[in-house]
Amino acid sequence: MLFGGTGDLARRMLLPSLYFLDADGFLPDGFRVVATARQEMSREAFRDEVHAALKARAEGLDEAAWRRFAERLDYVAADATHAEGAAALKEALGEARRPIFYLALSPSLYGRVCAALAGAGLAGEGTRIVLEKPIGRDLQSSRVINAAVGEVFEEDRIFRIDHYLGKETVQNLIALRFANTLFEPLWNNQLIDHVQITVAETEGVGDRWPYYDEYGALRDMLQNHMLQLLCLVAMEPPTDMEPDSVRNEKVKVLKSLRPFTRADAQNASIRGQYAGGVVGGAAAQAYEAERGQPSGTETFVALRADIDNWRWAGVPFFLRTGKRLPERRTQIAIQFKCVPHSIFGEDSRHDLVANRLVIDLQPDEDIELLLMNKAPGISQGGMRLQSLPLSLSLLRAYSGPGARRRIAYERLLLDVIHGNSTLFVRRDEVEEAWKWVDGVAQSWADAGMAPKTYPAGSWGPPGAFALIERVGRAWSD
């Protein structure tokens, strides 16, 4: 049962994901998809909207697969925050034994919906609930929401979703680290110089500003997506792939993050807000122009995070995310240290660069290991060197006939159906992440840090470059 079934997330991601799962034979026999929202709409009109959305998303839509999927679809108009609406949902569910409730709604409604479901007798044993981020705006509001949901559903039936964890390359990071003997012995402060995590977006906030102005880049992106990526890079090897084994190790990383101070706010972080500029050859408005009035909300964040444990002590993690940047890119760069001594002479001194592992999540999914290699040819000055990539490109490796790039939600929805919570976020994970992010926000307030403007189409305020350059590093652009 998909709450918010007529919304943008449902139309662009959730319903197409369910369609593709069905087309590939992953949905069980008898599985139904019941969408609900307040909008009055017939079942046939809803199916027509879904069909149009799928045709816009998938080239050459398989009409036979669509007809099979359409038979699974239903729609119920209801206000799920009230007992009357929940009663209508109960009637629509019929004899469903183990319903899954997906809340693609504002988190402020989670508690009321759960209470209404419980009142209608819909939250029985075996039911599962999926919660979209963000779970609250800070630690306090997060605890209130989690407590309200927890009064109705046990923790092992709550699936807090972060779609980044459904991306193939994110999951491949786990395989890369723990299915190869090559990397894990090198994965520490003895050989890694620093780590960079970038989530760059070209689009602006647009008509999402009422939501975004309350959250900003820190709470919208860094608290969830970026800290989840940091955890997967930094966590210790779990004993197995059981849900709690993996999530226990991520919680340890979050607990090891060094708290931010007022001095860190000024020396180790940058807040930015985009002004007018040019992105992709087109003029772009300033954030304040889109909002219609001045705002103190940041659309760009860059900061240094430190993990105080034996593996990572002294290794800085540089995180940056922003709107209206020059390109769309999500990337993790693991920068190894330089060789301790070069034997190749003065002419090759500037050729020699340190190894780097670059993990691209979007727009392309790729893993590249940059290695030093002898440059072809001969020279009088001795051996010349060049850096060449070894690539694990998913696009090239799996680009045969019929191959397509899966939506990240497909993996996660299938895991919900089968009750596998490994790639979902546990309550204590959410709260530990908020605890650290609240410290960053408080340090900004204590230091009186307002966002610095940057032109749309640039890589953020100049201070973002100074942040990393003052410790002798540079962004991987």
N, C-alpha and C positions, 0 to 999 in steps of 0.2 A: 504494500500500500504506500503510494508515493504522495506525501503531503507537499503542497506547493507544486502540484502536477501540471499547472499551466505556466509555471515560471520559466525564466531564462535557463537556469541550470538543468531543469528537467528536459526542456526542449533541445538544448545543445549537447548535453552530455549523458544524462541518465537514461532517457528513453532510447537514444541511438545505441548506447552500450548494451541495454537489454535486448534490443533487436539483433545486434551482431552476435551476442551470446546464443540467442535462439537460432540464428542462421547457421551457426557452427555446431549446433547440437548440444549445447551445454545446459539448457534449461530443462528441468525435469518435466515428465509428462504431468499434465494437470496443473502446472504452474500458471498462476494468473497475475496480471499487473493491473491494480486498481488505482487510478489517479484520483486525487481529491483536491479541491480548492473551493473558495467561496463563490467563484464565478458560475453562474447557471449555464449549463451546456449539455447537449445530448451526447450519448455515447458515440453516435455516428459523426457528429461534428468534431468531437475530440479525436476520433480516429483519423478524420481528414486532416486535422492540424498536425498530428504525428506523422502521417504519410508525407505531407509537404515538407516537414522538417527533415525527414530521412532522405528525401530526394535531394534536398539542398546539401545534405552532408555526404551522401554516398553516391559516387558515380556508378551508373548502371545498376540501380537498385533491383535486387532479385525479387520480382513480384510474387513468385511462389512462396519465398521466405516471408515476404511481407504479409501475405494472406494468412499464413500460419500464425504469425505474430499478432496480427490484428484480432484474431479469434481470442487471444489471451487478454486483450485490452478492455477495460471498462472505465467508466468515469462516474463519480458521485460528487454533487455539489453539496458542501457542508462546511460549517464553521466548527472545526475540530477542537476549539478551545472551550466548547460548551457541551453540556450533557446531551442536548437535542441533536447536535451534530454528530457526537460520538455514537448515539443510537442509530443514526442513519448509516454510519460506517459499519456498525455491527451487522446490520441487515445486508449490506453489500458484500461483506466477507463470507456470509453464509456458513458453510461447514468447514472453512479453512482451519486446519489443526495447528499450524505453526506459522502464523503471520509474521512478516517482517515489516516493520514500520520505518520508512525512510523520511526523516524530517528535513526537507529542503526549505526551511523556514527561517525566520529571524530567531536567533537563540533566545531572545526574550520571551518567546512563546513556548519553549520546550517544556517548562514546568507545567503550564496550564494544559497543554495537549496531553502530557503523560497522566495528569490527574483525571482528565476527561476519559481517557482510555481505560484507566483503572475503574472509574465509576461505572463504565459500561460493561465491565467484565471482559475487556479485550487484552489485558496484560497478564494473561495466565502463563503457566509454566511452558517453556518452549518458544515463547514469542521473543523476537529480537528487535532492537531499535537502533537505527543508524543516525548519528548526529553530525551535521555539517559544522565546520569551523566557521567563525571563532567561537570557542566556548567561553563566553564572557568578554569583557573589555579589560579586566585586570584580575588579580588573584581573588579579591573579595567577591566580585560578581561571578567569577568562574566557580567558586565554591558554592554559591547560592544555586546556580543552575545545576551543577553536578549533584548537589544534595536533593533538589527537587526531582530530578530524573531517578536518582538512586532510591528514593522512597517507593518507587513503582517497579523498577527493573534492577535485578542483581547485576553486579559489575560484569560478570562473564556473559551477560546478554546485551551489553551496551557496546556499540561499535562506533567509536569517534573516528571519523574518516578524514584523512589528509591525502588528496588525490596524488600528490607527489610520490607517495610511497607505492603507488600502483604503476609508476613508470618503469619500463623494462630496464633502463640503465641504472636506476636507483636500486632495483633488486639485484642487478648484475654486480653492483658494488659489493654486496654481501658475498656473492660467488667469487668475485675477483680476490677479495681479501682472504676468505676462509676455505676456498677450494683449491688454492695454489700454494705451494711451498715457497714460491718466489718472493712474495710481497711481505708476508707477515713478519719475517725477521728484520725487514728494513723499516717497518711501520712504527717508528718511535723517534724520540728527540735526538738520538745519536746520528741519524741520517736524514731526517726531514727538517728542512729549514723553516718553512711556514706553509700554511694552507690558505687558499682563497676560495670563497664561495660567492658567486655573483648570480643574482636574479634580476635581469634587466628587461624592461618592457618599453615598447615604443609608443603604445597608446597612452592617452591621458585618462583622467578620472571621468570626464564627461558627465552624464546624468546620474552617475553613481555617487556624486559628491555628498548627498545627505548621509549615506553610510560611511563613506571614506573620511569625511571630515571629523567624524567621531573617533575613528580608529587610527588613521595615518599609516605610513609605511612600516613603522616599528611594530604595531599590533596586527596589521593586516598580513604582512609577509614574514617578517623576521621571527615573530613569536612561534609560528608554526612551521611553515615550509623550511625555512633556513635552519632553524634549530634542529629539525628532524634530520636534515642532510648532515649537519655537524655531528649529530649523535652517531649516524651510521659510519662516518669517517673515523670517529674517535673511540668508539666503544671497544671493549675487550671482547675476545672471542666467546660467544655464548656456548654453553655445554651442548646444546642441540638447537633445532629450529622450532621448538615448542614456543607458543606465544609468550609465556612469562619469562622464559630463558632469554629471549631477545629483548623484551621490554625492560627486564631488570637491568641489563647492561646499559640501555639508553638512559635510564633514570640515574645511574651512577655518574654518567657524563654530565648530566644537567646539574647534579648536586656538586660536581667538581668545578663548575664555572666560577671564576673569581668574581665576587660582587663588584659592581661598578661604584665608583666614588665620584665626588664632585670634580676632583682632579682628572679622573678618567674621562668625564664628559668633555672637558676642555681639550685634553691632549690625545684622546683615543677614540673620538667619535665626531661625526659631522651630521648635521641635519640640513636638508635642503628642500626647496620648493621651486617647481619649474615656472619660469617666466615665459613670455612669448618666444617663439623661435621657429625653426624649420626642422621637420622630421620626415624623412623619406621624400624630400623634395616638395613637401606641402607645408604651408604655413600652419602653425599650431598656436592656439591660444594659451595664455597664462592660466594657472590653476585658479587664481583669484577671479579671472574673467569668466571662467566656467561656473564658478560658485556664485558670482555676482556681488561679492563683497570681500574685504580683506579676511585673511585666515592665518592662524598660527600653526596649521597642520603641516607636517612634513610629508613630502612625496618622495623623498630620497633619504636613505640612511647609509652611512658607512661607519664601521666601528671595528675595533680590535677586541677579540675575546681571548681570554687565557684560561686554560684548563689546568688546575692545580692537582695533578697526580703524577705518578712516577713515569708513565709513558710519555706525557705531553708537556711536562714542566719546561718552560723556556721556549716553546713553539707557539708563535702567535697565529691565531686564526683571524683572517681579515674577511669581514662580511660586508657586502654592499647590495642594495636593492633600490630601485627607483622607477618612476614613471617618466615617460617622454625622454628616454635615452636613445642613443643612435641606432641600436639594434636590439632585437629580441633574442635574449640568450640566457640560458641557465647552465652554469658551468661550475665544476669543482676542479681546482688546480692544486695538485700536491707537488710542492717545490722541494726537491731534494737538495742536499748540500753539495757544494763543489768538491771536486777531488782535492785531497790535501796538498798535492804538489803536481805541477805540470812538467812532463819530461819532453815536451814537443818543441821547445825553443821559443824565441822571442816572436818570430813571425806568426806562430799559431796561438800566441797568448790571447788575442782578442777573439779567436775562433772558438775557444773552449768555453762552453756554457754548461751549467748544471742540468742534470736530468730532471724531467718534469712529467708527471702523469696528469693528463687532462681528460676529465670526464664531462662530456657534453650531454645534457639532458634534453635541451630543445634549443633551436628548432630541429636539429639533427641529433640522433642518438649515436654517440661515438665515444670510444675510449682510445686515447693515443698516448703512447709512451715515447717521449722524445729522448733519443739516444745519440751519442756522439759517434761519428763515422768518418773514415778517411774520405776526403774529397777526391773524386776521380782525377786522374792526370798526374803529371809530375811538376815539381817546382824546384828552383835552386835553393830555396830557403828551408828545405826540409818538408816534413809531412804537414799538409794542410787538413784541417778538420771541418766538418759541417754537422749540423744537427738534423737528424732525419726521424720521422715518426714511424713507429710500429702501430698499426691501427686495428682495432676491433670494431669496425663499423657495422652496426646492426642493419643499416640500410643496404650496404653492399652484401653482407653475408646472407640476408634473408629477403632478397629482392626478386625471387622467382615468380613464375606465373601465379596469379591469385594472392600473392603476398600483399599484406597491407599493414600499416602501422596501427596498432590497437590503441583505443582510448584507454587512458589509465584507469578509468572507473570500471572497465570490464573486469579486470583482475580482482578489484576490490569487491564488486558486487557478487562475483562468483564465490569469493571467500566468505562473504556474509551468508550466502545461501547454504554453504557447507559448514558454517560455524567456526571458521578459522580466523582468529583475531590477531595473528602474528603481525600483520601490516597495519594494525589499527593502534590508536593511541590510548593508553591507560590513564585513568583519572590522576594518579600521582605524577605521571609524565606532564600532563597539562598544567598541573599546579606548580610543579618545579620550574617549568618554562616561564609561566607567568611571574613567579617569584623573581627570577633573574631579570626579565623584561621590565617589571615594575621598578626594579632598582635602577635600570638605565633611564627610564622616564623620570624617576625622582631626582636622579643626578642632573638631568637636564634642567629640571625646575629649580634645583638648588643653585645651579650655575647661571640661571637666567638665559639659557640658550634658545634663541629664536632661530627658525630656519633661514639659511642663506639662500638667496635666489640663484638659479642657474638657468642658462638659456635652454629651452626645449631643443633636443637634438644633440646635446653635449653629454659628457660623462659625469655630470654633477658639479657641485661647487669646487673651486680650486682647492679648498681644504681637504677634499677627498684624496687628492694626489699627495698633498703634504703629509697626511695621516700615515701613509705607508712609506713615503720616501724618507721621512725623518728617522726611520729605523733601517734604512739601507735597502729597501725592497721597492718593487714597482708592480702595478696592476698588470695582469696577464691580458692585455688587449691585442 
